[in-house]
Amino acid sequence: MYVGTLSFDLLLGDVRSLKEKRSVVRPIVAELQRKYAVSAAEVDHMDLHRRAIIGLAMVSGDAGHLSDVLDRCERLVAGRPEVELLSVRRRFHGEDD
């Protein structure tokens, strides 16, 4: 069994309120969940309107498949024009951990 996690530190564009922030972050989280069957949520900076941390996790029996899905998730978030991806933190836990 392999477990992979990603944590995205995002700077949001022209967002002036927490309500506007939700309208940017929620669609990203929903698309990650829908397209890649990962568990995803906003996990930090919830009180700041121009910053967000989105975390996601996935479990797989195949390390190659897990790595491929995490790569696709990272490309999806990096390609969103309404956010600037400041950093990505990836963790990979395998059977030897």
GIDA-V811565 format. One line per field, one symbol per residue. phi: phi as a letter, one per 30 degrees, with the letter a starting at -180 (. if undefined). A space follows every 50 residues. Layout:
BEGIN
phi=???
END
This chain:
BEGIN
phi=.bbbbbbccccdddccadddeedcdedddddedddbhcdbadcahdccdc bacccbbbcbdbddddddddddddddddddddbcddabccbbccddd
END
